[in-house]
Amino acid sequence: MHFPSRRLGAATVAIALTMITAGCSSGSGSDGGGKELTFTSYGSGYQEAQAKAWLAPWAKEAKVKAVQDQPTDYAKIKTMVESKRVTWDVVDTEPFFPVGACDKYAEKLDFKKIDKSKFPEGTVSDCAVPDAMYSLVLVYNPKKYPDAKPASVADFFDTKKFPGKRLAPGFATGGAIEAALLGDGVASNALYPLDYDRAFKKLDTLGKNLSFWETSAQSQQALESQQADMALVWSGRAYMAAKNGTEYVPIWQDNMLAYAVLMVPKGAPNKDLAMDFIAYATNAKSQAAFAEDQPYAAVNSDAKPQLEPLAEEWNTARDDIQEKGFYQDVAWWAKNQDEATKRWTGWATG
């Protein structure tokens, strides 16, 4: 999954700096001898899976020393670039940052090496390509609603027909603004530019029925302890909660598709290696391996992960889920994230 608070829950978990020495010691391999690449992500099981599926096998094949750091930090990237002391080569981020900072804080990617034809339409930019996909989906507790069943985001806001507690992302980029507009009758293809006042007015109608999650780990915990009757949560966390025995039912209509990306900080010391690694991390085999390990969908159209039945139920790469969903407008958010966050904070604390 905003990502340092991409809200995958990984950013709050500290991990030690990890070094993978692949092939030969001290990077003395004939191809990548003496070279190393630093990969930065959000830590926890998410980054561990990335290292297992992408980084370690690539480093072994390329005979390169691979180093990991965490967590992703946009302010740190800016400081590195401005001081011309960049130490990170590839970073897993939200798409908003590299799209908005392309050629300033993010390098333009080499699409002679990276096959951009395999990614979902609209997810590729000059400075970033997707590496994991998920969606914000509405789920409900069927025990709470044994008769009439919620069927749309509008039902999330209908507390008369569907009384009960609601749960939503507690930060501007999380999708609550889009959900409020959908619930107020705005079509998914007419959401942007976002009408803040209309969205906040709709959210206000939920009153004390509404609470927020700040990390995706919190949202999963809330589902597992049945603290909410309806919730807007990341699909991966809903899947993990289902795997742990919860019975929440997803409503895929108007699910908001989102994705993480790989970017290269401007002035990265090993830019050529970074392009090679991104090409490897996003190929079909690597994407399938990652999707089999983590509850995020593969972004390469040729990837064929072997998923258990429950994981397949929550696989946002499925055609029927894609057809019912819409992509968060990354270009709009890249330009308006600061203003949206300011407006959200003013409303949430007002």
Sequence and secondary structure as in RCSB ss.txt:
>XXXX:A:sequence
MHFPSRRLGAATVAIALTMITAGCSSGSGSDGGGKELTFTSYGSGYQEAQAKAWLAPWAKEAKVKAVQDQPTDYA
KIKTMVESKRVTWDVVDTEPFFPVGACDKYAEKLDFKKIDKSKFPEGTVSDCAVPDAMYSLVLVYNPKKYPDAKP
ASVADFFDTKKFPGKRLAPGFATGGAIEAALLGDGVASNALYPLDYDRAFKKLDTLGKNLSFWETSAQSQQALES
QQADMALVWSGRAYMAAKNGTEYVPIWQDNMLAYAVLMVPKGAPNKDLAMDFIAYATNAKSQAAFAEDQPYAAVN
SDAKPQLEPLAEEWNTARDDIQEKGFYQDVAWWAKNQDEATKRWTGWATG
>XXXX:A:secstr
  TTTTSSS TTS    EEEE SSGGG  TTTTT EEEEE   HHHHHHHIIIIIHHHHHHHT EEEEE    HH
HHHHHHHHT    SEEEE SHHHHHTBTTTB    TTTS GGGS TT  BTTBEEEEEEEEEEEE TTT SSS  
 SHHHHT TTTS S EEEE SGGGSHHHHHHHHTT  GGG  S  HHHHHHHHHTTGGGEEEESSHHHHHHHHHT
T  SEEEEEHHHHHHHHHTT   EEEEEEEEEEEEEEE BTT TTHHHHHHHHHHHTSHHHHHHHHHHSSSB  S
TT      HHHHHT TTSHHHHHH EE  HHHHHHHHHHHHHHHHHHHH 
